[in-house]
């Protein structure tokens, strides 16, 4: 098979589809998305809980999340295929005075970015989640434009909208090599033949390291275990209830129809060294860690009461990727022109997919990308010394401290 495209995207999850959509929105239609599985959104993305929060510790990260929310809202309002976006708002609960002070700093960042937030009292929060007890909360931060969605629905919406603008998608397309000519990207080879291209965008999630190796780059992208539970149905939870974040208990929760979805950031994470499995290999299976899952329910008990004893109906597990510094790897490599990264999403792959796609567009098409986007370049790892054991420990630490103050 002889084929060509201006840009080839490797990976058909939320990031790959989101980048394709943003490129199409920017007028770049000669794009081909390759996915090695029989369908899009079948590996890491469908395991995501789908929470979309905009309150962040810096204006840049806040604006990225706001871009994603604006995109989800527009797709839900205008697109033929909807992303299933529910703008329920979110409640973030503080259980310590240190966390209350952090909330005030986060509100100042939100104000600088133009994001609406406010502090609610327990009575107002209980009207939004009438089955919970908010007495243990010293402060409750409300963001009315937050919400959640279903990852598979989002990817389907991206695909439909991008395809309408000329983007092509190909499944069962296993990438085997990337051919360089005079040091820059010239083609991608799959099991069916070569695809000539000017640019390759790596959006392969837990195989991001392996795609980098195809062009001689070593990038520290580590899969780190994450899992959450969905309980059996209740007679009072409703899908329009706000997302919950309990950072002092390292927990998050939301409604899943009339059941509870509950997950957390475990203090002793498990990770994979990507050098120990190959590009063609499936990710290792994850065993359900019931002591960790039970600890999530117990930490939820002060707010949930009897809801903490609700039977578990399903456990979701996945390998989201993390980087040693907790920042995305986005942009073109100085060492290999034409090789562009959209990997290392640090558990923001679904929620941040539209914003990350926008960052890729900025890095590729704008003459002067912002200092923040430039800081995400893969060059920070290829032009500096680092070692694998330390990098893996640091990547795990990013997950372990996900809700720590100042994260």
N, C-alpha and C positions, 0 to 999 in steps of 0.2 A: 504494500500500500504506500503510494507516494502522496503526501499531503503537505499542507503548509498553513501557517497562521502567523499573524504578527506577534501574538502573545499566546503562550501555552501555560495554563495553570495546572499544576499537579496537585490534585486533592479536591474531592467533591463534597466536603463537609461544609459547615457554616462559614468558615473563613474563605475557602475556595469559591463557593457560590457568592458570598458577599463581595469579594474582590471583583469577580466577574460582573456582578450587578453594578458596582460603583464605576468600573471602567466603562461599561455600556452607557451609564448615565452621563459620563464625561465625554461621550462621543467616540469611544474606542470600541468598535464592534467586531473587529477581526480577532476574536479571542476564542480559544478552544480549551475547554476544561476536561481534564482526564481524570477518571476515577477507576481504580483497579477493581473495586467491588461491583457486583451486578447492578447496584443502585446507588444514588447519592445518599449521603447522611446515614451511613450504616455502621460506623466504627466508634469514634469518640463522641461526636456531636449529639447523637440521640441519647446518650447517657446523661447529658447536662440537665440540671434542674430547671433551667429556663428563666431564672430570676434576672431582672434587669434593674440595676440600681445606678443612680447618677451621682450620689453623694460620694465624693472622692477627696483625697488629701491635697490635690493640686488643681489649679484651674484647667491645665491641659487635659488631665485625665477626666475631669468633670465634663469638659466640652466634648470630648470623644464620646462619652456615654450619652450626652444630650443629642449628639448627631445620630447615634443609633436609635434613640427613642423617637426622634423626629422622623427617621426613615421608617421605623415600624408603624408609626401612627399613619403616615402617608400611605404605606402599602395596605394597611387595614382599611383605610378609607377609600382608596382609589383602585387598587389592583383587582384583577379578575380572580387571582388566587391569593387568598388572605394568609398572613403569617400567624393568625390566631392570637394577636396581641390583645392583652387585657390590661388596660391602664387603671389598675386598682389602687395606686398609691402604695407607700410602704411606711411601716413603723419600725424605728430603730430604738432599742431600749437600753438605757444606761443603768447599771447596778452599783456603780462606784462614783465617787466625786471626781476621780481622775477622768472617767469616761464622760461625765457631764461637761467638764472643761474641754475635752476633745470635741464634743458635739458643738460647742460654741465656736471652736476654731473651724470645724467643718462648715458651719453655717456661714462664716465669713468668706470661706472659699466659694461656697455656692452663690453667695451674693455677688462676688467678683465675676463669676461665670454667667450670671443671669439666671440661676436656677432657683425656683421657689421652694423654700423650706420654712417650717415653723415648729415651735415646741408645743406639744399638747399636754393636757393634764390626764390623769388616769381615767377620769369619767369620759372624756372625749374618745380616748383610745378604746375604752370598753364598749362604746356605742358602735365602733367599727368591728371589733372582735368580741361579741358579747359573752362568749364562752370562756374567756381567759381572765386571769387575775393579774392586774397590773400594779398591785400594791408594792411589789419589790422594785419597781422602776423608780429611780430618782429623777429621771428625765426621759421624755419620749420625743424623738425627732421624727417629724412627719414630712414626707416628700410626696405631694399629690400626683406628680406625673410619672412616678415609677410604676412598675408592673411586672408581668411575666408573660411568657409565650411557650409554645411547643416547638422544640428545635426542628423536627421534621417538617412542620408546617412552614416555618421560616425559610428553610432551604428550598422547599417547593415554590414558595412565593418568589424568592430570588431567581430561581431557575426560569420560571415562567416569564418574569419581567425581562430578564437578560436575554432569553431566547427571542422574545418579541423584537429586540433591538439588534438581532443578528448573531449573538453569542451561540456557539455550538457546545454541546455536552456529549461526551463519549464515555460510557461505562465499560466494564470488563477490559479496561485499557491499562495494562501493567507496564509501568515505565521501567526500562532496563538500563538505559544509559542516556547521557547528555553529551552530544558531540560539540567540541569547541573547534573553532578555526581562528588561528592567530590569537589565541587567548580569550576569545569571546564566544558567547553562546551562538551556535549555528543550527542545531537540530536536537530534537528529543527522539529517542528510539523506544518503541514499544515492542511487544511480541509480534505485532503485525507489520512493523516497518518504521521508517523514519518520518518525522514531521518537521519540516524546515521551519525555523522561527527566528525572530530577532531577540525575543525575551522569554525567559522561563521564570515563572513565579512559583516558588515552593510554598505550598499551603497544605502539607501532608501530615500535620499533627504529629503523632508519635513516631512517624517515619521522617520527620523533618531533618534529623541528623543524617539519615541515609541519603536523602536527596542532595544535601550539601556535599557529601562525600563523592557523589558522582562528578562533581566539578573540582574536587580536591580541597574542599573546605571542611574544617572541623568546627562544628558549632555545638555548644553545650545546651542541648534541648533534652530534658529528662521527663519521661512519664512518671507521675506521682499518683499513687492510689487515692481515689476519692469515692465515697459512696453515701447513699441516702436511702431512706425508707419511705414507703407510702403505706398508710394504715388502711384498715378496713373502713367502709363508709360509716359516717355518723348521721344523726338526724338533724344536725344544726349547722355544720360548716357549709358555706356557700362559695362558689367560685369568684364572686366579686369582692371577697374579703381581702384586705391589704396583705402584701408580703410582710413577713416579720424577720427582723434581724436582731439577734441577742448576742452582741459581740463579747460581752464578759463571760458568757457561757459557750462561746465559739460556735453558735448555732444559727441556722436560718430555717425558715419554714414558710409554707404557703398552702393555700387550698389546692387540692387536686380533685376537681368537681366537688364532692361532699366528703372527701377524705382529707387527711393531713399528710403533706409531704414535709419531711424533717431530715435535715442533714447537718453536718458539722465538719470542723477542721481539726483533725485528730492531732494530739501533741507529739506523737512518735510515728511519723509517716513512713510509708514504704515506697521505694522508688525503683526504677529500672535503669540500668546502664545500657543505652541504645547500641553500644558496641557488641553486646552479647546476643543480639538477635538481628536478623537481616531484613533487607528491604522487601523480600518476598515472603517473609514469615508473618503469621498472625501474631497479635499481641498475646502475651501469656494470660491465661484466665486468672480471674481474681476470686479467691474464696471469700465468702461472706464472713466478716469478723464480728461475731455476735457480741463479744464483750465491748467492743468499741460502739456498736450500734446501740446496745443497752445503755451505755454511758450517755449517749445523746438523749435518750428518753428521760433518764434521771435528771440531767441538767435542765431539761425542759419542764420538769415537774413543778417548780415554784410558780410558773405561769400557767401551765396546762392542767395541773391537778390530775383528775381522772383520765384526761386525754393522753397522759403519759403511759397509761396502761392499755390504750387501744391496741388491739392485735395488729401485727404487721402483715400486710397483704403481699407486698413485693419489695425486693431490695434491688436498687440500681447501682451498678459498679462501673467504673471507667478509669482510664489513664489520661487525664488532662496533662498537658506538658507545662513545665516550669523552667525558668532560666535562673542562673545564679543571682542576678541582681533584681529579679522580679519585674523586669520590663520586657515588652514585646521585642522581637527581632523583626524589623520592618525596613525594607529598602534594598537598594542595589549594592552588590559587593564591589568594592574598589579593585579587588584582586581578579574578579571574573566579570567583566562587563556583560550585561545582559542577564545576569543571574540575580534574581530579586527574592527576598524573603518575606513571608507573612506567617511566621511560626513563633512558637514559644509564647502562647497567649495567657499563661498563668491563670487559668480558669475563667478567662473572659472571652473565650472563643465565640460562644453564641451571643452573649449579651453585647459584646463589643464588636461584632462582625461588621456592622455597617461603618462604624467609626474606623476600624482597622482598614477596611477597604478604602475609605476616604484617605487615610494616611498613605496607602500604597499609591493612590492616584496623585497625591501631592508630591511624594518622593519621585515618581516617574515623570510627571507631566509639567510640574510647576518649576519655573527657573530658579526660584529661591524658596525651597522648603523651609518651614519654621525650624528654629533651633531644637524644639522638642522632637520633631520628626527626624531631624538629622541625628539626634542622640540615640535613636532606636536602631541605627545602622548595624548590620552584621560586622562591620569593620571593628567595632569595639572588642570583639572576640578574636578576629583573625589577625589584628595588628597588635595584640597584647598577649603576654604570657599568662597562662592559667593551667591548673592541673585538674585531672578528672575527679579524683576523690573529693577534693575540696569543693569543686563546682557542684558535684552531686549533693553533698551535704548542704550547701547553700540553697540549692533548688528545693530540697525537702523543707528547709527552714522557712522558705517563703510560704509554703502551704501551712506549716505548723503555726506560723505567726500571722495568718491571714487577717484575723480580726484584732491583732494587737494594736495598742494605741500608737499612732504615728505610722502605721503600715501604709 
